[in-house]
């Protein structure tokens, strides 16, 4: 019978995971991450989740374009044939 060696799909062996965990515990990145300190930095990060109000702007732009198209059609229709 053959034994099948199963490799992790991400390439991380248990030994590699252990070494990485030890490095991270020695490095302690959670102690270095303090977040924004200045008022401008805090203001910038407060907008991280903001996706923008583009939908409303696009809707209004669409209305304006449609109104212009309608006005153009009305002008063309007003021309005697």
mmCIF file of the N, C-alpha and C atoms, coordinates in Angstrom:
data_MODEL
# 
_entry.id   MODEL 
# 
loop_
_atom_site.group_PDB 
_atom_site.id 
_atom_site.type_symbol 
_atom_site.label_atom_id 
_atom_site.label_alt_id 
_atom_site.label_comp_id 
_atom_site.label_asym_id 
_atom_site.label_entity_id 
_atom_site.label_seq_id 
_atom_site.pdbx_PDB_ins_code 
_atom_site.Cartn_x 
_atom_site.Cartn_y 
_atom_site.Cartn_z 
_atom_site.occupancy 
_atom_site.B_iso_or_equiv 
_atom_site.pdbx_formal_charge 
_atom_site.auth_seq_id 
_atom_site.auth_comp_id 
_atom_site.auth_asym_id 
_atom_site.auth_atom_id 
_atom_site.pdbx_PDB_model_num 
ATOM 1   N N  . UNK A 1 1  ? 0.824   -1.183 0.000   1.00 0.00 ? 1  UNK A N  1 
ATOM 2   C CA . UNK A 1 1  ? 0.000   0.000  0.000   1.00 0.00 ? 1  UNK A CA 1 
ATOM 3   C C  . UNK A 1 1  ? 0.872   1.251  0.000   1.00 0.00 ? 1  UNK A C  1 
ATOM 4   N N  . UNK A 1 2  ? 0.412   2.259  -0.722  1.00 0.00 ? 2  UNK A N  1 
ATOM 5   C CA . UNK A 1 2  ? 1.175   3.496  -0.827  1.00 0.00 ? 2  UNK A CA 1 
ATOM 6   C C  . UNK A 1 2  ? 0.678   4.511  0.185   1.00 0.00 ? 2  UNK A C  1 
ATOM 7   N N  . UNK A 1 3  ? 1.606   5.235  0.718   1.00 0.00 ? 3  UNK A N  1 
ATOM 8   C CA . UNK A 1 3  ? 1.236   6.307  1.633   1.00 0.00 ? 3  UNK A CA 1 
ATOM 9   C C  . UNK A 1 3  ? 1.213   7.611  0.844   1.00 0.00 ? 3  UNK A C  1 
ATOM 10  N N  . UNK A 1 4  ? 0.171   8.356  0.992   1.00 0.00 ? 4  UNK A N  1 
ATOM 11  C CA . UNK A 1 4  ? 0.004   9.621  0.265   1.00 0.00 ? 4  UNK A CA 1 
ATOM 12  C C  . UNK A 1 4  ? 0.372   10.758 1.195   1.00 0.00 ? 4  UNK A C  1 
ATOM 13  N N  . UNK A 1 5  ? 1.300   11.585 0.722   1.00 0.00 ? 5  UNK A N  1 
ATOM 14  C CA . UNK A 1 5  ? 1.701   12.740 1.517   1.00 0.00 ? 5  UNK A CA 1 
ATOM 15  C C  . UNK A 1 5  ? 0.796   13.917 1.160   1.00 0.00 ? 5  UNK A C  1 
ATOM 16  N N  . UNK A 1 6  ? 0.122   14.455 2.135   1.00 0.00 ? 6  UNK A N  1 
ATOM 17  C CA . UNK A 1 6  ? -0.776  15.581 1.919   1.00 0.00 ? 6  UNK A CA 1 
ATOM 18  C C  . UNK A 1 6  ? -0.069  16.851 2.359   1.00 0.00 ? 6  UNK A C  1 
ATOM 19  N N  . UNK A 1 7  ? 0.125   17.744 1.405   1.00 0.00 ? 7  UNK A N  1 
ATOM 20  C CA . UNK A 1 7  ? 0.759   19.030 1.708   1.00 0.00 ? 7  UNK A CA 1 
ATOM 21  C C  . UNK A 1 7  ? -0.318  20.080 1.898   1.00 0.00 ? 7  UNK A C  1 
ATOM 22  N N  . UNK A 1 8  ? -0.111  21.004 2.823   1.00 0.00 ? 8  UNK A N  1 
ATOM 23  C CA . UNK A 1 8  ? -1.095  22.079 2.975   1.00 0.00 ? 8  UNK A CA 1 
ATOM 24  C C  . UNK A 1 8  ? -1.158  22.915 1.700   1.00 0.00 ? 8  UNK A C  1 
ATOM 25  N N  . UNK A 1 9  ? -2.334  23.359 1.369   1.00 0.00 ? 9  UNK A N  1 
ATOM 26  C CA . UNK A 1 9  ? -2.529  24.105 0.120   1.00 0.00 ? 9  UNK A CA 1 
ATOM 27  C C  . UNK A 1 9  ? -1.817  25.457 0.143   1.00 0.00 ? 9  UNK A C  1 
ATOM 28  N N  . UNK A 1 10 ? -1.595  26.014 1.316   1.00 0.00 ? 10 UNK A N  1 
ATOM 29  C CA . UNK A 1 10 ? -0.955  27.316 1.376   1.00 0.00 ? 10 UNK A CA 1 
ATOM 30  C C  . UNK A 1 10 ? 0.555   27.220 1.574   1.00 0.00 ? 10 UNK A C  1 
ATOM 31  N N  . UNK A 1 11 ? 1.113   26.027 1.687   1.00 0.00 ? 11 UNK A N  1 
ATOM 32  C CA . UNK A 1 11 ? 2.550   25.857 1.818   1.00 0.00 ? 11 UNK A CA 1 
ATOM 33  C C  . UNK A 1 11 ? 3.070   25.991 3.235   1.00 0.00 ? 11 UNK A C  1 
ATOM 34  N N  . UNK A 1 12 ? 2.211   26.173 4.196   1.00 0.00 ? 12 UNK A N  1 
ATOM 35  C CA . UNK A 1 12 ? 2.645   26.335 5.577   1.00 0.00 ? 12 UNK A CA 1 
ATOM 36  C C  . UNK A 1 12 ? 2.605   24.974 6.273   1.00 0.00 ? 12 UNK A C  1 
ATOM 37  N N  . UNK A 1 13 ? 3.777   24.473 6.587   1.00 0.00 ? 13 UNK A N  1 
ATOM 38  C CA . UNK A 1 13 ? 3.850   23.217 7.333   1.00 0.00 ? 13 UNK A CA 1 
ATOM 39  C C  . UNK A 1 13 ? 3.650   23.528 8.808   1.00 0.00 ? 13 UNK A C  1 
ATOM 40  N N  . UNK A 1 14 ? 3.348   22.526 9.612   1.00 0.00 ? 14 UNK A N  1 
ATOM 41  C CA . UNK A 1 14 ? 3.214   22.791 11.061  1.00 0.00 ? 14 UNK A CA 1 
ATOM 42  C C  . UNK A 1 14 ? 4.490   23.395 11.656  1.00 0.00 ? 14 UNK A C  1 
ATOM 43  N N  . UNK A 1 15 ? 5.642   22.961 11.172  1.00 0.00 ? 15 UNK A N  1 
ATOM 44  C CA . UNK A 1 15 ? 6.899   23.523 11.691  1.00 0.00 ? 15 UNK A CA 1 
ATOM 45  C C  . UNK A 1 15 ? 7.035   24.998 11.323  1.00 0.00 ? 15 UNK A C  1 
ATOM 46  N N  . UNK A 1 16 ? 6.661   25.320 10.094  1.00 0.00 ? 16 UNK A N  1 
ATOM 47  C CA . UNK A 1 16 ? 6.742   26.717 9.653   1.00 0.00 ? 16 UNK A CA 1 
ATOM 48  C C  . UNK A 1 16 ? 5.771   27.579 10.447  1.00 0.00 ? 16 UNK A C  1 
ATOM 49  N N  . UNK A 1 17 ? 4.575   27.065 10.682  1.00 0.00 ? 17 UNK A N  1 
ATOM 50  C CA . UNK A 1 17 ? 3.603   27.814 11.496  1.00 0.00 ? 17 UNK A CA 1 
ATOM 51  C C  . UNK A 1 17 ? 4.149   28.090 12.886  1.00 0.00 ? 17 UNK A C  1 
ATOM 52  N N  . UNK A 1 18 ? 4.789   27.075 13.475  1.00 0.00 ? 18 UNK A N  1 
ATOM 53  C CA . UNK A 1 18 ? 5.343   27.220 14.825  1.00 0.00 ? 18 UNK A CA 1 
ATOM 54  C C  . UNK A 1 18 ? 6.443   28.275 14.841  1.00 0.00 ? 18 UNK A C  1 
ATOM 55  N N  . UNK A 1 19 ? 7.357   28.212 13.856  1.00 0.00 ? 19 UNK A N  1 
ATOM 56  C CA . UNK A 1 19 ? 8.435   29.217 13.788  1.00 0.00 ? 19 UNK A CA 1 
ATOM 57  C C  . UNK A 1 19 ? 7.860   30.617 13.609  1.00 0.00 ? 19 UNK A C  1 
ATOM 58  N N  . UNK A 1 20 ? 6.869   30.751 12.765  1.00 0.00 ? 20 UNK A N  1 
ATOM 59  C CA . UNK A 1 20 ? 6.266   32.069 12.535  1.00 0.00 ? 20 UNK A CA 1 
ATOM 60  C C  . UNK A 1 20 ? 5.580   32.582 13.793  1.00 0.00 ? 20 UNK A C  1 
ATOM 61  N N  . UNK A 1 21 ? 4.880   31.704 14.491  1.00 0.00 ? 21 UNK A N  1 
ATOM 62  C CA . UNK A 1 21 ? 4.204   32.109 15.732  1.00 0.00 ? 21 UNK A CA 1 
ATOM 63  C C  . UNK A 1 21 ? 5.222   32.595 16.762  1.00 0.00 ? 21 UNK A C  1 
ATOM 64  N N  . UNK A 1 22 ? 6.365   31.903 16.844  1.00 0.00 ? 22 UNK A N  1 
ATOM 65  C CA . UNK A 1 22 ? 7.411   32.325 17.792  1.00 0.00 ? 22 UNK A CA 1 
ATOM 66  C C  . UNK A 1 22 ? 7.972   33.689 17.406  1.00 0.00 ? 22 UNK A C  1 
ATOM 67  N N  . UNK A 1 23 ? 8.197   33.893 16.110  1.00 0.00 ? 23 UNK A N  1 
ATOM 68  C CA . UNK A 1 23 ? 8.703   35.193 15.651  1.00 0.00 ? 23 UNK A CA 1 
ATOM 69  C C  . UNK A 1 23 ? 7.717   36.312 15.972  1.00 0.00 ? 23 UNK A C  1 
ATOM 70  N N  . UNK A 1 24 ? 6.435   36.061 15.746  1.00 0.00 ? 24 UNK A N  1 
ATOM 71  C CA . UNK A 1 24 ? 5.425   37.090 16.003  1.00 0.00 ? 24 UNK A CA 1 
ATOM 72  C C  . UNK A 1 24 ? 5.329   37.390 17.496  1.00 0.00 ? 24 UNK A C  1 
ATOM 73  N N  . UNK A 1 25 ? 5.408   36.350 18.323  1.00 0.00 ? 25 UNK A N  1 
ATOM 74  C CA . UNK A 1 25 ? 5.373   36.590 19.783  1.00 0.00 ? 25 UNK A CA 1 
ATOM 75  C C  . UNK A 1 25 ? 6.586   37.392 20.241  1.00 0.00 ? 25 UNK A C  1 
ATOM 76  N N  . UNK A 1 26 ? 7.736   37.200 19.606  1.00 0.00 ? 26 UNK A N  1 
ATOM 77  C CA . UNK A 1 26 ? 8.922   37.978 19.962  1.00 0.00 ? 26 UNK A CA 1 
ATOM 78  C C  . UNK A 1 26 ? 8.816   39.413 19.431  1.00 0.00 ? 26 UNK A C  1 
ATOM 79  N N  . UNK A 1 27 ? 8.227   39.566 18.255  1.00 0.00 ? 27 UNK A N  1 
ATOM 80  C CA . UNK A 1 27 ? 8.113   40.858 17.609  1.00 0.00 ? 27 UNK A CA 1 
ATOM 81  C C  . UNK A 1 27 ? 7.052   41.735 18.262  1.00 0.00 ? 27 UNK A C  1 
ATOM 82  N N  . UNK A 1 28 ? 5.949   41.134 18.697  1.00 0.00 ? 28 UNK A N  1 
ATOM 83  C CA . UNK A 1 28 ? 4.830   41.807 19.370  1.00 0.00 ? 28 UNK A CA 1 
ATOM 84  C C  . UNK A 1 28 ? 4.296   43.013 18.592  1.00 0.00 ? 28 UNK A C  1 
ATOM 85  N N  . UNK A 1 29 ? 3.804   42.785 17.382  1.00 0.00 ? 29 UNK A N  1 
ATOM 86  C CA . UNK A 1 29 ? 3.322   43.913 16.585  1.00 0.00 ? 29 UNK A CA 1 
ATOM 87  C C  . UNK A 1 29 ? 2.141   44.631 17.219  1.00 0.00 ? 29 UNK A C  1 
ATOM 88  N N  . UNK A 1 30 ? 1.382   43.959 18.062  1.00 0.00 ? 30 UNK A N  1 
ATOM 89  C CA . UNK A 1 30 ? 0.225   44.602 18.697  1.00 0.00 ? 30 UNK A CA 1 
ATOM 90  C C  . UNK A 1 30 ? 0.643   45.704 19.647  1.00 0.00 ? 30 UNK A C  1 
ATOM 91  N N  . UNK A 1 31 ? 1.899   45.697 20.102  1.00 0.00 ? 31 UNK A N  1 
ATOM 92  C CA . UNK A 1 31 ? 2.370   46.769 20.973  1.00 0.00 ? 31 UNK A CA 1 
ATOM 93  C C  . UNK A 1 31 ? 2.818   47.989 20.166  1.00 0.00 ? 31 UNK A C  1 
ATOM 94  N N  . UNK A 1 32 ? 3.136   47.784 18.898  1.00 0.00 ? 32 UNK A N  1 
ATOM 95  C CA . UNK A 1 32 ? 3.605   48.888 18.062  1.00 0.00 ? 32 UNK A CA 1 
ATOM 96  C C  . UNK A 1 32 ? 2.459   49.577 17.335  1.00 0.00 ? 32 UNK A C  1 
ATOM 97  N N  . UNK A 1 33 ? 1.372   48.891 17.150  1.00 0.00 ? 33 UNK A N  1 
ATOM 98  C CA . UNK A 1 33 ? 0.247   49.465 16.414  1.00 0.00 ? 33 UNK A CA 1 
ATOM 99  C C  . UNK A 1 33 ? -0.560  50.351 17.353  1.00 0.00 ? 33 UNK A C  1 
ATOM 100 N N  . UNK A 1 34 ? -0.371  51.656 17.222  1.00 0.00 ? 34 UNK A N  1 
ATOM 101 C CA . UNK A 1 34 ? -1.043  52.578 18.135  1.00 0.00 ? 34 UNK A CA 1 
ATOM 102 C C  . UNK A 1 34 ? -2.184  53.325 17.473  1.00 0.00 ? 34 UNK A C  1 
ATOM 103 N N  . UNK A 1 35 ? -2.259  53.228 16.146  1.00 0.00 ? 35 UNK A N  1 
ATOM 104 C CA . UNK A 1 35 ? -3.307  53.958 15.453  1.00 0.00 ? 35 UNK A CA 1 
ATOM 105 C C  . UNK A 1 35 ? -2.910  55.405 15.249  1.00 0.00 ? 35 UNK A C  1 
ATOM 106 N N  . UNK A 1 36 ? -3.808  56.204 14.729  1.00 0.00 ? 36 UNK A N  1 
ATOM 107 C CA . UNK A 1 36 ? -3.482  57.602 14.447  1.00 0.00 ? 36 UNK A CA 1 
ATOM 108 C C  . UNK A 1 36 ? -3.328  58.399 15.742  1.00 0.00 ? 36 UNK A C  1 
ATOM 109 N N  . UNK A 1 37 ? -2.376  59.306 15.721  1.00 0.00 ? 37 UNK A N  1 
ATOM 110 C CA . UNK A 1 37 ? -2.127  60.113 16.924  1.00 0.00 ? 37 UNK A CA 1 
ATOM 111 C C  . UNK A 1 37 ? -2.492  61.578 16.736  1.00 0.00 ? 37 UNK A C  1 
ATOM 112 N N  . UNK A 1 38 ? -2.356  62.075 15.519  1.00 0.00 ? 38 UNK A N  1 
ATOM 113 C CA . UNK A 1 38 ? -2.630  63.489 15.279  1.00 0.00 ? 38 UNK A CA 1 
ATOM 114 C C  . UNK A 1 38 ? -4.102  63.683 14.915  1.00 0.00 ? 38 UNK A C  1 
ATOM 115 N N  . UNK A 1 39 ? -4.625  64.864 15.130  1.00 0.00 ? 39 UNK A N  1 
ATOM 116 C CA . UNK A 1 39 ? -6.016  65.127 14.746  1.00 0.00 ? 39 UNK A CA 1 
ATOM 117 C C  . UNK A 1 39 ? -6.270  64.872 13.258  1.00 0.00 ? 39 UNK A C  1 
ATOM 118 N N  . UNK A 1 40 ? -5.308  65.243 12.401  1.00 0.00 ? 40 UNK A N  1 
ATOM 119 C CA . UNK A 1 40 ? -5.526  65.011 10.965  1.00 0.00 ? 40 UNK A CA 1 
ATOM 120 C C  . UNK A 1 40 ? -5.505  63.518 10.653  1.00 0.00 ? 40 UNK A C  1 
ATOM 121 N N  . UNK A 1 41 ? -4.646  62.755 11.336  1.00 0.00 ? 41 UNK A N  1 
ATOM 122 C CA . UNK A 1 41 ? -4.619  61.307 11.138  1.00 0.00 ? 41 UNK A CA 1 
ATOM 123 C C  . UNK A 1 41 ? -5.903  60.653 11.604  1.00 0.00 ? 41 UNK A C  1 
ATOM 124 N N  . UNK A 1 42 ? -6.422  61.127 12.719  1.00 0.00 ? 42 UNK A N  1 
ATOM 125 C CA . UNK A 1 42 ? -7.685  60.596 13.230  1.00 0.00 ? 42 UNK A CA 1 
ATOM 126 C C  . UNK A 1 42 ? -8.841  60.929 12.282  1.00 0.00 ? 42 UNK A C  1 
ATOM 127 N N  . UNK A 1 43 ? -8.806  62.135 11.717  1.00 0.00 ? 43 UNK A N  1 
ATOM 128 C CA . UNK A 1 43 ? -9.857  62.526 10.775  1.00 0.00 ? 43 UNK A CA 1 
ATOM 129 C C  . UNK A 1 43 ? -9.789  61.664 9.515   1.00 0.00 ? 43 UNK A C  1 
ATOM 130 N N  . UNK A 1 44 ? -8.573  61.383 9.068   1.00 0.00 ? 44 UNK A N  1 
ATOM 131 C CA . UNK A 1 44 ? -8.401  60.558 7.871   1.00 0.00 ? 44 UNK A CA 1 
ATOM 132 C C  . UNK A 1 44 ? -8.913  59.147 8.110   1.00 0.00 ? 44 UNK A C  1 
ATOM 133 N N  . UNK A 1 45 ? -8.533  58.543 9.220   1.00 0.00 ? 45 UNK A N  1 
ATOM 134 C CA . UNK A 1 45 ? -8.946  57.160 9.476   1.00 0.00 ? 45 UNK A CA 1 
ATOM 135 C C  . UNK A 1 45 ? -10.426 57.058 9.802   1.00 0.00 ? 45 UNK A C  1 
ATOM 136 N N  . UNK A 1 46 ? -11.031 58.145 10.241  1.00 0.00 ? 46 UNK A N  1 
ATOM 137 C CA . UNK A 1 46 ? -12.464 58.084 10.536  1.00 0.00 ? 46 UNK A CA 1 
ATOM 138 C C  . UNK A 1 46 ? -13.273 57.907 9.256   1.00 0.00 ? 46 UNK A C  1 
ATOM 139 N N  . UNK A 1 47 ? -12.644 58.229 8.108   1.00 0.00 ? 47 UNK A N  1 
ATOM 140 C CA . UNK A 1 47 ? -13.331 58.092 6.828   1.00 0.00 ? 47 UNK A CA 1 
ATOM 141 C C  . UNK A 1 47 ? -12.979 56.785 6.113   1.00 0.00 ? 47 UNK A C  1 
ATOM 142 N N  . UNK A 1 48 ? -12.307 55.859 6.772   1.00 0.00 ? 48 UNK A N  1 
ATOM 143 C CA . UNK A 1 48 ? -11.877 54.616 6.121   1.00 0.00 ? 48 UNK A CA 1 
ATOM 144 C C  . UNK A 1 48 ? -13.051 53.825 5.554   1.00 0.00 ? 48 UNK A C  1 
ATOM 145 N N  . UNK A 1 49 ? -14.140 53.770 6.246   1.00 0.00 ? 49 UNK A N  1 
ATOM 146 C CA . UNK A 1 49 ? -15.269 52.955 5.797   1.00 0.00 ? 49 UNK A CA 1 
ATOM 147 C C  . UNK A 1 49 ? -16.182 53.712 4.831   1.00 0.00 ? 49 UNK A C  1 
ATOM 148 N N  . UNK A 1 50 ? -15.937 54.991 4.626   1.00 0.00 ? 50 UNK A N  1 
ATOM 149 C CA . UNK A 1 50 ? -16.799 55.789 3.751   1.00 0.00 ? 50 UNK A CA 1 
ATOM 150 C C  . UNK A 1 50 ? -16.618 55.342 2.316   1.00 0.00 ? 50 UNK A C  1 
ATOM 151 N N  . UNK A 1 51 ? -17.687 54.983 1.673   1.00 0.00 ? 51 UNK A N  1 
ATOM 152 C CA . UNK A 1 51 ? -17.642 54.501 0.293   1.00 0.00 ? 51 UNK A CA 1 
ATOM 153 C C  . UNK A 1 51 ? -17.991 55.602 -0.700  1.00 0.00 ? 51 UNK A C  1 
ATOM 154 N N  . UNK A 1 52 ? -18.351 56.745 -0.217  1.00 0.00 ? 52 UNK A N  1 
ATOM 155 C CA . UNK A 1 52 ? -18.652 57.858 -1.102  1.00 0.00 ? 52 UNK A CA 1 
ATOM 156 C C  . UNK A 1 52 ? -20.133 57.953 -1.406  1.00 0.00 ? 52 UNK A C  1 
ATOM 157 N N  . UNK A 1 53 ? -20.563 59.126 -1.800  1.00 0.00 ? 53 UNK A N  1 
ATOM 158 C CA . UNK A 1 53 ? -21.958 59.340 -2.142  1.00 0.00 ? 53 UNK A CA 1 
ATOM 159 C C  . UNK A 1 53 ? -22.147 59.342 -3.644  1.00 0.00 ? 53 UNK A C  1 
ATOM 160 N N  . UNK A 1 54 ? -21.457 58.456 -4.334  1.00 0.00 ? 54 UNK A N  1 
ATOM 161 C CA . UNK A 1 54 ? -21.466 58.463 -5.787  1.00 0.00 ? 54 UNK A CA 1 
ATOM 162 C C  . UNK A 1 54 ? -22.829 58.117 -6.375  1.00 0.00 ? 54 UNK A C  1 
ATOM 163 N N  . UNK A 1 55 ? -23.570 57.279 -5.718  1.00 0.00 ? 55 UNK A N  1 
ATOM 164 C CA . UNK A 1 55 ? -24.843 56.845 -6.284  1.00 0.00 ? 55 UNK A CA 1 
ATOM 165 C C  . UNK A 1 55 ? -25.778 58.034 -6.488  1.00 0.00 ? 55 UNK A C  1 
ATOM 166 N N  . UNK A 1 56 ? -25.880 58.893 -5.486  1.00 0.00 ? 56 UNK A N  1 
ATOM 167 C CA . UNK A 1 56 ? -26.768 60.055 -5.617  1.00 0.00 ? 56 UNK A CA 1 
ATOM 168 C C  . UNK A 1 56 ? -26.273 61.015 -6.685  1.00 0.00 ? 56 UNK A C  1 
ATOM 169 N N  . UNK A 1 57 ? -24.965 61.199 -6.770  1.00 0.00 ? 57 UNK A N  1 
ATOM 170 C CA . UNK A 1 57 ? -24.420 62.085 -7.797  1.00 0.00 ? 57 UNK A CA 1 
ATOM 171 C C  . UNK A 1 57 ? -24.687 61.516 -9.190  1.00 0.00 ? 57 UNK A C  1 
ATOM 172 N N  . UNK A 1 58 ? -24.509 60.215 -9.355  1.00 0.00 ? 58 UNK A N  1 
ATOM 173 C CA . UNK A 1 58 ? -24.761 59.596 -10.654 1.00 0.00 ? 58 UNK A CA 1 
ATOM 174 C C  . UNK A 1 58 ? -26.238 59.671 -11.024 1.00 0.00 ? 58 UNK A C  1 
ATOM 175 N N  . UNK A 1 59 ? -27.099 59.503 -10.044 1.00 0.00 ? 59 UNK A N  1 
ATOM 176 C CA . UNK A 1 59 ? -28.531 59.591 -10.306 1.00 0.00 ? 59 UNK A CA 1 
ATOM 177 C C  . UNK A 1 59 ? -28.903 60.982 -10.806 1.00 0.00 ? 59 UNK A C  1 
ATOM 178 N N  . UNK A 1 60 ? -28.388 62.005 -10.160 1.00 0.00 ? 60 UNK A N  1 
ATOM 179 C CA . UNK A 1 60 ? -28.663 63.383 -10.567 1.00 0.00 ? 60 UNK A CA 1 
ATOM 180 C C  . UNK A 1 60 ? -28.079 63.660 -11.952 1.00 0.00 ? 60 UNK A C  1 
ATOM 181 N N  . UNK A 1 61 ? -26.869 63.170 -12.197 1.00 0.00 ? 61 UNK A N  1 
ATOM 182 C CA . UNK A 1 61 ? -26.250 63.347 -13.508 1.00 0.00 ? 61 UNK A CA 1 
ATOM 183 C C  . UNK A 1 61 ? -27.082 62.655 -14.585 1.00 0.00 ? 61 UNK A C  1 
ATOM 184 N N  . UNK A 1 62 ? -27.584 61.478 -14.288 1.00 0.00 ? 62 UNK A N  1 
ATOM 185 C CA . UNK A 1 62 ? -28.434 60.758 -15.234 1.00 0.00 ? 62 UNK A CA 1 
ATOM 186 C C  . UNK A 1 62 ? -29.695 61.556 -15.549 1.00 0.00 ? 62 UNK A C  1 
ATOM 187 N N  . UNK A 1 63 ? -30.292 62.153 -14.545 1.00 0.00 ? 63 UNK A N  1 
ATOM 188 C CA . UNK A 1 63 ? -31.488 62.980 -14.761 1.00 0.00 ? 63 UNK A CA 1 
ATOM 189 C C  . UNK A 1 63 ? -31.171 64.171 -15.657 1.00 0.00 ? 63 UNK A C  1 
ATOM 190 N N  . UNK A 1 64 ? -30.035 64.823 -15.422 1.00 0.00 ? 64 UNK A N  1 
ATOM 191 C CA . UNK A 1 64 ? -29.654 65.975 -16.236 1.00 0.00 ? 64 UNK A CA 1 
ATOM 192 C C  . UNK A 1 64 ? -29.404 65.566 -17.682 1.00 0.00 ? 64 UNK A C  1 
ATOM 193 N N  . UNK A 1 65 ? -28.702 64.450 -17.875 1.00 0.00 ? 65 UNK A N  1 
ATOM 194 C CA . UNK A 1 65 ? -28.431 63.981 -19.238 1.00 0.00 ? 65 UNK A CA 1 
ATOM 195 C C  . UNK A 1 65 ? -29.734 63.625 -19.932 1.00 0.00 ? 65 UNK A C  1 
ATOM 196 N N  . UNK A 1 66 ? -30.622 62.935 -19.251 1.00 0.00 ? 66 UNK A N  1 
ATOM 197 C CA . UNK A 1 66 ? -31.908 62.573 -19.846 1.00 0.00 ? 66 UNK A CA 1 
ATOM 198 C C  . UNK A 1 66 ? -32.719 63.810 -20.218 1.00 0.00 ? 66 UNK A C  1 
ATOM 199 N N  . UNK A 1 67 ? -32.666 64.824 -19.374 1.00 0.00 ? 67 UNK A N  1 
ATOM 200 C CA . UNK A 1 67 ? -33.388 66.067 -19.677 1.00 0.00 ? 67 UNK A CA 1 
ATOM 201 C C  . UNK A 1 67 ? -32.798 66.727 -20.924 1.00 0.00 ? 67 UNK A C  1 
ATOM 202 N N  . UNK A 1 68 ? -31.463 66.720 -21.049 1.00 0.00 ? 68 UNK A N  1 
ATOM 203 C CA . UNK A 1 68 ? -30.821 67.298 -22.236 1.00 0.00 ? 68 UNK A CA 1 
ATOM 204 C C  . UNK A 1 68 ? -31.184 66.508 -23.493 1.00 0.00 ? 68 UNK A C  1 
ATOM 205 N N  . UNK A 1 69 ? -31.187 65.187 -23.389 1.00 0.00 ? 69 UNK A N  1 
ATOM 206 C CA . UNK A 1 69 ? -31.549 64.348 -24.535 1.00 0.00 ? 69 UNK A CA 1 
ATOM 207 C C  . UNK A 1 69 ? -32.990 64.638 -24.948 1.00 0.00 ? 69 UNK A C  1 
ATOM 208 N N  . UNK A 1 70 ? -33.888 64.749 -23.973 1.00 0.00 ? 70 UNK A N  1 
ATOM 209 C CA . UNK A 1 70 ? -35.300 65.033 -24.277 1.00 0.00 ? 70 UNK A CA 1 
ATOM 210 C C  . UNK A 1 70 ? -35.425 66.403 -24.949 1.00 0.00 ? 70 UNK A C  1 
ATOM 211 N N  . UNK A 1 71 ? -34.686 67.385 -24.435 1.00 0.00 ? 71 UNK A N  1 
ATOM 212 C CA . UNK A 1 71 ? -34.734 68.723 -25.032 1.00 0.00 ? 71 UNK A CA 1 
ATOM 213 C C  . UNK A 1 71 ? -34.223 68.680 -26.470 1.00 0.00 ? 71 UNK A C  1 
ATOM 214 N N  . UNK A 1 72 ? -33.184 67.898 -26.720 1.00 0.00 ? 72 UNK A N  1 
ATOM 215 C CA . UNK A 1 72 ? -32.665 67.764 -28.079 1.00 0.00 ? 72 UNK A CA 1 
ATOM 216 C C  . UNK A 1 72 ? -33.668 67.104 -29.002 1.00 0.00 ? 72 UNK A C  1 
ATOM 217 N N  . UNK A 1 73 ? -34.339 66.091 -28.520 1.00 0.00 ? 73 UNK A N  1 
ATOM 218 C CA . UNK A 1 73 ? -35.376 65.429 -29.336 1.00 0.00 ? 73 UNK A CA 1 
ATOM 219 C C  . UNK A 1 73 ? -36.543 66.365 -29.621 1.00 0.00 ? 73 UNK A C  1 
ATOM 220 N N  . UNK A 1 74 ? -36.914 67.155 -28.624 1.00 0.00 ? 74 UNK A N  1 
ATOM 221 C CA . UNK A 1 74 ? -37.997 68.113 -28.834 1.00 0.00 ? 74 UNK A CA 1 
ATOM 222 C C  . UNK A 1 74 ? -37.619 69.141 -29.902 1.00 0.00 ? 74 UNK A C  1 
ATOM 223 N N  . UNK A 1 75 ? -36.355 69.562 -29.899 1.00 0.00 ? 75 UNK A N  1 
ATOM 224 C CA . UNK A 1 75 ? -35.904 70.508 -30.918 1.00 0.00 ? 75 UNK A CA 1 
ATOM 225 C C  . UNK A 1 75 ? -35.949 69.872 -32.305 1.00 0.00 ? 75 UNK A C  1 
ATOM 226 N N  . UNK A 1 76 ? -35.489 68.630 -32.397 1.00 0.00 ? 76 UNK A N  1 
ATOM 227 C CA . UNK A 1 76 ? -35.499 67.935 -33.683 1.00 0.00 ? 76 UNK A CA 1 
ATOM 228 C C  . UNK A 1 76 ? -36.939 67.732 -34.160 1.00 0.00 ? 76 UNK A C  1 
ATOM 229 N N  . UNK A 1 77 ? -37.823 67.376 -33.233 1.00 0.00 ? 77 UNK A N  1 
ATOM 230 C CA . UNK A 1 77 ? -39.228 67.178 -33.605 1.00 0.00 ? 77 UNK A CA 1 
ATOM 231 C C  . UNK A 1 77 ? -39.920 68.459 -34.024 1.00 0.00 ? 77 UNK A C  1 
ATOM 232 N N  . UNK A 1 78 ? -39.389 69.614 -33.551 1.00 0.00 ? 78 UNK A N  1 
ATOM 233 C CA . UNK A 1 78 ? -40.006 70.908 -33.889 1.00 0.00 ? 78 UNK A CA 1 
ATOM 234 C C  . UNK A 1 78 ? -39.641 71.377 -35.293 1.00 0.00 ? 78 UNK A C  1 
ATOM 235 N N  . UNK A 1 79 ? -38.651 70.757 -35.904 1.00 0.00 ? 79 UNK A N  1 
ATOM 236 C CA . UNK A 1 79 ? -38.239 71.149 -37.246 1.00 0.00 ? 79 UNK A CA 1 
ATOM 237 C C  . UNK A 1 79 ? -39.290 70.651 -38.237 1.00 0.00 ? 79 UNK A C  1 
ATOM 238 N N  . UNK A 1 80 ? -39.813 71.582 -39.064 1.00 0.00 ? 80 UNK A N  1 
ATOM 239 C CA . UNK A 1 80 ? -40.833 71.144 -40.050 1.00 0.00 ? 80 UNK A CA 1 
ATOM 240 C C  . UNK A 1 80 ? -40.186 70.275 -41.123 1.00 0.00 ? 80 UNK A C  1 
ATOM 241 N N  . UNK A 1 81 ? -40.949 69.282 -41.550 1.00 0.00 ? 81 UNK A N  1 
ATOM 242 C CA . UNK A 1 81 ? -40.434 68.360 -42.583 1.00 0.00 ? 81 UNK A CA 1 
ATOM 243 C C  . UNK A 1 81 ? -41.211 68.457 -43.818 1.00 0.00 ? 81 UNK A C  1 
# 
